[in-house]
């Protein structure tokens, strides 16, 4: 063949190959269009706000694989309610928890654990990444204080439910993932110190503008700190911080008890800490979901015509608590449970037939939402928008009563209880003293806060769980804590110790 | 296209073009009969013809031309033609039938020189069964390739596994169509396919490096005619599908008996309208109400031609299939158009181009979902409820609560359609630089636009507004759409060296391959439209509530760049060796591990060609061995880094406004790299008695190391675990395939089969926890753990039924309410309590043995083929009965329930509560999933006696039946339960059953 032609053709061919072989690394560098790689974020004030908002978002986590309902532990595991649902097999694991015979590997334990640590991680990110940002110093201090509260809140959930758990005070490196559990005292000390720091920099409720309502306040941090002190029977400190809270003049009892639990009653004058939800479209299953609704409404509404799932059914024992020896009904009952024949908002009259012949006599009312309050989702089981009322002023007054009692000021204790009673038109307590006064405070607390997710921890905290829950299977020394999730124990390769008795 | 060797031969042919023409004619036959369709051609000129029904031919060629006469299975012969003459040719059967050209990575290889494990499927085999999707053509045809139909829904994907499951990620093979790496092969019309090669061992697949760990399927489409002829053919069929069987469920009376008893057993007063158990009769059979006969049809026209260095193929096809559930609600349509052309404008230059357009419209219903699938509704809906109320609207059940809807009502309110418009095209050029060196460049694009549109109308089956259960009422309608545009380009460049001298033959190929891909996506939804008519369902078609509109948009990008080198060397026609190297770079991995190197080597020895080998009845014998490494990169993009995402929102303010929050939801692993498969393969190819019997056998060990694994990390880390390279899986197995063909007078027959044995075991998870998968209503069915096959079933072991209270007392504690009639679960750890520590591995969803066999019989103008396929040694988890639903229907086997001591040791007593949790994940629901299916029977007739008059080359009609019979012990619809995810195997949640099809077809060629 022609040599010239060969040369020409060869050079074309070889040129083509060379062009390709020199393909640069740029070709293989593809950065995400949605989102930013971490190194390029945490640079501005708006990044700082977005970072702390993500920590707030962890408060909303529900269900699995990460999330919780406070009523799972606080109500169902107590004598106030039973699992409900459609027969025993509907969420059988919940039934087992209710009967204190659950396995140590339930998805609900794991979900609680995951939600808490994910929230802690997000708070720690704020505490590490926000300080270097060049921004308004006051806002920065507040954001860091919000993150401290959130970190403390999730540690509080963990240690009150599980006892000894790892204390995570920083963003962990992979080598640190296997840090050991801290004991309950270390955890509670840490929670106290975080909250004390947070109180300094947080704003009072009245200092927030209307668009920031829902952010953590000084009052919320004081309230959680009071609960922490109470949990440890540090009554002097509890009384002190509750004095501060009351003296701050930020909160008052709503005159209408039932108003608190309505849509309009969200963030009302009595509200100290509420996890915010709204009736936006879409689902909110677990982590990493942008949506803002809660499943607490639909899960606790009756089935059938009421379009719910009928979980968390108030017990007869709870209902009986609302009646005095003379058979007089406490006025708070009508705002706490639905009884057959009651009107369930705009959803119709409660008859068993209308619930699809479910056997339950009562349904919880404090999380009931009206149909006309739901966003139009086109979903047969839409999310509700009800905020989770975690700390309200009545709770604090009743806790103050306990603190006053334990610090020897029975008069102050009685006065606090009477404030709560007066709001619903009940008379002052008869002249009680000593153990009978304490019992009365406890009773008032059960009634006032029924079905709000407090009962189980209250029973454990006050040492009454064995008495009250013993017949339901509770054993002191075992069931005051949930088991550490099996999955975590296994993953820790011997670092985590299971709670005694499991 | 890739046949660059022929391009070189072409270069020597130009000098004959102006010679004088002569005509030859004659008859081509073997010792017994004339051969129909034998090819007489002049390869170098691209002219030729084929013999007709009498074996005769006539061809005009330039004087002095070398003419080749060839016929599949016979030795080709060449003649130099110097004058007009009658040339009758007696063909001799080829002792080396296997020595066809086989498509391998980036080229072709003679079967006799192949040293890896490569399975092939021919167009004839593909044509034997009217297949719906290309993957079906692989089913049962090649040893080591397991194809499972996941669903009988028209257009649904099949899972293809080559040599077991070697990854916890996507296990599908890499598909390469005419050299273009493509995602999925559903865009092909099966009639367009000329051949399929399956690269099973690592050495054969090594040229695809980091993406080849699951094996490679190479598909070559039909090209134009080699010879100067043209043909127009039509192929078509029309058929009717029907349900293969119904499951034996309770009829209405039996249902009443069971549920009355259930209420009484649980101490609850039965529903009053159930108490008379004799008045209901058979009741409504929801399965017969649900299943319908559904038509399907396929039509294709193909035009082929070629002359003077130009050949082309043009085809168009239309395929339509409706579903046996919901008919057009699950219908599927595919239209394809394809043009392929080859040019040789210069003796040293060859060009090729092809373009294929595919339009698919697929309507879908929910399937394989315990909570929402119409098939599950039909199986669990009580037989007392009629399909419709007296007023003609759909009825709801008074007996079953939540989840279980009227299946026909559910279908009627399903509007979900996906349309795909896809263009796959390529252009290529091969330039000969010298006699031995050439350069080849190929550029291809693959663009796929997918648009899904769905509408959920409002509906309410109530008689009086509120009486229907919640799942039968939807008060707010929803419309939504999802768009995806996938766009990939690929540019391959190779320098090729190809030389034979004396006893040596050497092929060297070096080159590069660049691929860039992007996925642009957007979508939106809106609710509460004023109109409930699906034709008005557009998100803009609303007057208010703009807030309820949701939209999203984004783009994902990826890129690959690879260096490829391969050398093939053959010495003395009998010693073959291949060395392959590939260096792969991928944007899916971070700068730390962006590139990976892959090596492979293989060799083979054709013993029969040795002088010392002198066994008459062995016509060929070859030993093969190979070793190599491949990679797997089937993870999402950007997995190596942490990406801060918005959308972690919270609600603030008195007027509740959604406020953005941002965090990286996943931790980073900057050292992430591909998982590596190392595979060793040894094999034998042999033929006996002049090729009448052939045998291929292989043994392999395939180890996956550095598995891409979302290993669980301690939750205190606070965010989702990143992918890590952890753990090891081993697949090993034997594969055999064999074929015997012969003829007795006018009777020809051909029997072939293949069988593979595979064992799959997780060797190591680096101390990590087992991965739990397979969620159903009662928990998770499967786990992947060291020492067991991937996604094995895991649960409790049943040990009969407690016959009386003493047995309950004597056994380990299960539940305080456990009673006679409940299931006794084995106390495996003997600690006196039945808890989660008593669970164990209770079944393997992956078959130990897969096999297929076929037979083709011919007598005169008649032909008959049968094709069987089966699997052995796998289990299915039967999860289509909703034991958690009170009032649901049950399989008729529940009639043998325990009703007192000695009545049953298998079926527990019935109840509306289940304190003993008899429905827990246990071997009670594990069934043998082995089956043998008569996949296809086809009877054809060739009209041979009037063809000449009409100038018709071929006219054949056939009648075909598919899925005619299944031999199995499985109690559900079909034991062929596929994969819903890579770790979700063999769980029957009530999938859309495959249909039985009877069809008639025509093949006509002018």
HADDOCK unambig.tbl for C-alpha pairs under 7 A between the chains (distance, minus, plus):
assign (segid A and resid 6 and name CA) (segid B and resid 433 and name CA) 5.62 0.50 0.50
assign (segid A and resid 6 and name CA) (segid B and resid 434 and name CA) 6.52 0.50 0.50
assign (segid A and resid 9 and name CA) (segid B and resid 433 and name CA) 5.79 0.50 0.50
assign (segid A and resid 10 and name CA) (segid B and resid 433 and name CA) 5.59 0.50 0.50
assign (segid A and resid 13 and name CA) (segid B and resid 439 and name CA) 5.91 0.50 0.50
assign (segid A and resid 17 and name CA) (segid B and resid 493 and name CA) 6.52 0.50 0.50
assign (segid A and resid 20 and name CA) (segid B and resid 512 and name CA) 6.92 0.50 0.50
assign (segid A and resid 21 and name CA) (segid B and resid 512 and name CA) 6.79 0.50 0.50
assign (segid A and resid 27 and name CA) (segid B and resid 559 and name CA) 6.81 0.50 0.50
assign (segid A and resid 28 and name CA) (segid B and resid 559 and name CA) 5.42 0.50 0.50
assign (segid A and resid 28 and name CA) (segid B and resid 560 and name CA) 6.52 0.50 0.50
assign (segid A and resid 28 and name CA) (segid B and resid 586 and name CA) 6.04 0.50 0.50
assign (segid A and resid 28 and name CA) (segid B and resid 587 and name CA) 4.57 0.50 0.50
assign (segid A and resid 29 and name CA) (segid B and resid 587 and name CA) 5.64 0.50 0.50
assign (segid A and resid 30 and name CA) (segid B and resid 557 and name CA) 6.35 0.50 0.50
assign (segid A and resid 30 and name CA) (segid B and resid 558 and name CA) 6.36 0.50 0.50
assign (segid A and resid 30 and name CA) (segid B and resid 587 and name CA) 6.04 0.50 0.50
assign (segid A and resid 32 and name CA) (segid B and resid 556 and name CA) 6.86 0.50 0.50
assign (segid A and resid 33 and name CA) (segid B and resid 554 and name CA) 6.89 0.50 0.50
assign (segid A and resid 33 and name CA) (segid B and resid 555 and name CA) 6.32 0.50 0.50
assign (segid A and resid 34 and name CA) (segid B and resid 554 and name CA) 6.36 0.50 0.50
assign (segid A and resid 35 and name CA) (segid B and resid 643 and name CA) 5.94 0.50 0.50
assign (segid A and resid 35 and name CA) (segid B and resid 644 and name CA) 5.35 0.50 0.50
assign (segid A and resid 35 and name CA) (segid B and resid 645 and name CA) 4.59 0.50 0.50
assign (segid A and resid 35 and name CA) (segid B and resid 646 and name CA) 6.74 0.50 0.50
assign (segid A and resid 36 and name CA) (segid B and resid 643 and name CA) 5.34 0.50 0.50
assign (segid A and resid 36 and name CA) (segid B and resid 644 and name CA) 5.17 0.50 0.50
assign (segid A and resid 36 and name CA) (segid B and resid 645 and name CA) 6.83 0.50 0.50
assign (segid A and resid 37 and name CA) (segid B and resid 641 and name CA) 6.96 0.50 0.50
assign (segid A and resid 37 and name CA) (segid B and resid 642 and name CA) 5.76 0.50 0.50
assign (segid A and resid 37 and name CA) (segid B and resid 643 and name CA) 4.37 0.50 0.50
assign (segid A and resid 37 and name CA) (segid B and resid 644 and name CA) 5.90 0.50 0.50
assign (segid A and resid 38 and name CA) (segid B and resid 642 and name CA) 5.77 0.50 0.50
assign (segid A and resid 38 and name CA) (segid B and resid 643 and name CA) 5.66 0.50 0.50
assign (segid A and resid 38 and name CA) (segid B and resid 644 and name CA) 5.64 0.50 0.50
assign (segid A and resid 50 and name CA) (segid B and resid 660 and name CA) 5.83 0.50 0.50
assign (segid A and resid 50 and name CA) (segid B and resid 661 and name CA) 4.04 0.50 0.50
assign (segid A and resid 50 and name CA) (segid B and resid 662 and name CA) 5.08 0.50 0.50
assign (segid A and resid 51 and name CA) (segid B and resid 661 and name CA) 5.77 0.50 0.50
assign (segid A and resid 51 and name CA) (segid B and resid 662 and name CA) 5.27 0.50 0.50
assign (segid A and resid 51 and name CA) (segid B and resid 663 and name CA) 6.23 0.50 0.50
assign (segid A and resid 52 and name CA) (segid B and resid 661 and name CA) 6.96 0.50 0.50
assign (segid A and resid 53 and name CA) (segid B and resid 649 and name CA) 6.51 0.50 0.50
assign (segid A and resid 53 and name CA) (segid B and resid 650 and name CA) 6.20 0.50 0.50
assign (segid A and resid 53 and name CA) (segid B and resid 660 and name CA) 6.73 0.50 0.50
assign (segid A and resid 53 and name CA) (segid B and resid 661 and name CA) 4.45 0.50 0.50
assign (segid A and resid 54 and name CA) (segid B and resid 648 and name CA) 5.04 0.50 0.50
assign (segid A and resid 54 and name CA) (segid B and resid 649 and name CA) 6.27 0.50 0.50
assign (segid A and resid 54 and name CA) (segid B and resid 661 and name CA) 4.18 0.50 0.50
assign (segid A and resid 54 and name CA) (segid B and resid 662 and name CA) 5.32 0.50 0.50
assign (segid A and resid 54 and name CA) (segid B and resid 663 and name CA) 6.13 0.50 0.50
assign (segid A and resid 56 and name CA) (segid B and resid 650 and name CA) 6.34 0.50 0.50
assign (segid A and resid 57 and name CA) (segid B and resid 648 and name CA) 5.81 0.50 0.50
assign (segid A and resid 57 and name CA) (segid B and resid 649 and name CA) 5.69 0.50 0.50
assign (segid A and resid 57 and name CA) (segid B and resid 650 and name CA) 5.22 0.50 0.50
assign (segid A and resid 87 and name CA) (segid B and resid 913 and name CA) 6.06 0.50 0.50
assign (segid A and resid 88 and name CA) (segid B and resid 913 and name CA) 5.91 0.50 0.50
assign (segid A and resid 88 and name CA) (segid B and resid 914 and name CA) 6.61 0.50 0.50
assign (segid A and resid 88 and name CA) (segid B and resid 915 and name CA) 6.90 0.50 0.50
assign (segid A and resid 89 and name CA) (segid B and resid 884 and name CA) 6.01 0.50 0.50
assign (segid A and resid 89 and name CA) (segid B and resid 914 and name CA) 6.55 0.50 0.50
assign (segid A and resid 90 and name CA) (segid B and resid 884 and name CA) 6.88 0.50 0.50
assign (segid A and resid 114 and name CA) (segid B and resid 715 and name CA) 5.95 0.50 0.50
assign (segid A and resid 117 and name CA) (segid B and resid 715 and name CA) 6.58 0.50 0.50
assign (segid A and resid 117 and name CA) (segid B and resid 716 and name CA) 5.42 0.50 0.50
assign (segid A and resid 117 and name CA) (segid B and resid 718 and name CA) 5.13 0.50 0.50
assign (segid A and resid 118 and name CA) (segid B and resid 718 and name CA) 4.13 0.50 0.50
assign (segid A and resid 118 and name CA) (segid B and resid 719 and name CA) 5.86 0.50 0.50
assign (segid A and resid 120 and name CA) (segid B and resid 718 and name CA) 6.98 0.50 0.50
assign (segid A and resid 121 and name CA) (segid B and resid 718 and name CA) 4.77 0.50 0.50
assign (segid A and resid 172 and name CA) (segid B and resid 717 and name CA) 6.17 0.50 0.50
assign (segid A and resid 177 and name CA) (segid B and resid 714 and name CA) 6.14 0.50 0.50
assign (segid A and resid 177 and name CA) (segid B and resid 716 and name CA) 6.34 0.50 0.50
assign (segid A and resid 177 and name CA) (segid B and resid 717 and name CA) 5.75 0.50 0.50
assign (segid A and resid 210 and name CA) (segid B and resid 653 and name CA) 5.40 0.50 0.50
assign (segid A and resid 210 and name CA) (segid B and resid 654 and name CA) 5.68 0.50 0.50
assign (segid A and resid 211 and name CA) (segid B and resid 652 and name CA) 6.10 0.50 0.50
assign (segid A and resid 211 and name CA) (segid B and resid 653 and name CA) 3.70 0.50 0.50
assign (segid A and resid 211 and name CA) (segid B and resid 654 and name CA) 6.17 0.50 0.50
assign (segid A and resid 212 and name CA) (segid B and resid 652 and name CA) 5.53 0.50 0.50
assign (segid A and resid 212 and name CA) (segid B and resid 653 and name CA) 4.91 0.50 0.50
assign (segid A and resid 213 and name CA) (segid B and resid 652 and name CA) 5.69 0.50 0.50
assign (segid A and resid 213 and name CA) (segid B and resid 653 and name CA) 4.41 0.50 0.50
assign (segid A and resid 213 and name CA) (segid B and resid 654 and name CA) 5.94 0.50 0.50
assign (segid A and resid 214 and name CA) (segid B and resid 652 and name CA) 5.28 0.50 0.50
assign (segid A and resid 214 and name CA) (segid B and resid 653 and name CA) 6.31 0.50 0.50
assign (segid A and resid 276 and name CA) (segid B and resid 651 and name CA) 5.89 0.50 0.50
assign (segid A and resid 277 and name CA) (segid B and resid 651 and name CA) 6.43 0.50 0.50
assign (segid A and resid 278 and name CA) (segid B and resid 656 and name CA) 6.84 0.50 0.50
assign (segid A and resid 281 and name CA) (segid B and resid 548 and name CA) 6.55 0.50 0.50
assign (segid A and resid 288 and name CA) (segid B and resid 648 and name CA) 6.48 0.50 0.50
assign (segid A and resid 288 and name CA) (segid B and resid 665 and name CA) 6.91 0.50 0.50
assign (segid A and resid 289 and name CA) (segid B and resid 648 and name CA) 6.59 0.50 0.50
assign (segid A and resid 290 and name CA) (segid B and resid 647 and name CA) 4.85 0.50 0.50
assign (segid A and resid 290 and name CA) (segid B and resid 648 and name CA) 5.16 0.50 0.50
assign (segid A and resid 290 and name CA) (segid B and resid 649 and name CA) 5.53 0.50 0.50
assign (segid A and resid 292 and name CA) (segid B and resid 650 and name CA) 6.78 0.50 0.50
assign (segid A and resid 292 and name CA) (segid B and resid 651 and name CA) 6.95 0.50 0.50
assign (segid A and resid 304 and name CA) (segid B and resid 469 and name CA) 5.51 0.50 0.50
assign (segid A and resid 304 and name CA) (segid B and resid 470 and name CA) 5.86 0.50 0.50
assign (segid A and resid 305 and name CA) (segid B and resid 466 and name CA) 5.73 0.50 0.50
assign (segid A and resid 305 and name CA) (segid B and resid 467 and name CA) 6.89 0.50 0.50
assign (segid A and resid 305 and name CA) (segid B and resid 469 and name CA) 6.92 0.50 0.50
assign (segid A and resid 305 and name CA) (segid B and resid 470 and name CA) 6.61 0.50 0.50
assign (segid A and resid 307 and name CA) (segid B and resid 470 and name CA) 5.58 0.50 0.50
assign (segid A and resid 376 and name CA) (segid B and resid 476 and name CA) 6.41 0.50 0.50
assign (segid A and resid 376 and name CA) (segid B and resid 527 and name CA) 6.87 0.50 0.50
assign (segid A and resid 376 and name CA) (segid B and resid 528 and name CA) 6.70 0.50 0.50
assign (segid A and resid 377 and name CA) (segid B and resid 476 and name CA) 6.57 0.50 0.50
assign (segid A and resid 377 and name CA) (segid B and resid 527 and name CA) 6.32 0.50 0.50
assign (segid A and resid 378 and name CA) (segid B and resid 474 and name CA) 6.58 0.50 0.50
assign (segid A and resid 378 and name CA) (segid B and resid 475 and name CA) 6.51 0.50 0.50
assign (segid A and resid 378 and name CA) (segid B and resid 476 and name CA) 4.02 0.50 0.50
assign (segid A and resid 378 and name CA) (segid B and resid 477 and name CA) 5.07 0.50 0.50
assign (segid A and resid 378 and name CA) (segid B and resid 478 and name CA) 5.61 0.50 0.50
assign (segid A and resid 378 and name CA) (segid B and resid 527 and name CA) 6.23 0.50 0.50
assign (segid A and resid 379 and name CA) (segid B and resid 474 and name CA) 6.93 0.50 0.50
assign (segid A and resid 380 and name CA) (segid B and resid 470 and name CA) 6.66 0.50 0.50
assign (segid A and resid 380 and name CA) (segid B and resid 471 and name CA) 6.52 0.50 0.50
assign (segid A and resid 380 and name CA) (segid B and resid 474 and name CA) 5.81 0.50 0.50
assign (segid A and resid 488 and name CA) (segid B and resid 714 and name CA) 6.24 0.50 0.50
assign (segid A and resid 491 and name CA) (segid B and resid 713 and name CA) 6.80 0.50 0.50
assign (segid A and resid 491 and name CA) (segid B and resid 714 and name CA) 6.06 0.50 0.50
assign (segid A and resid 491 and name CA) (segid B and resid 769 and name CA) 6.45 0.50 0.50
assign (segid A and resid 492 and name CA) (segid B and resid 714 and name CA) 6.68 0.50 0.50
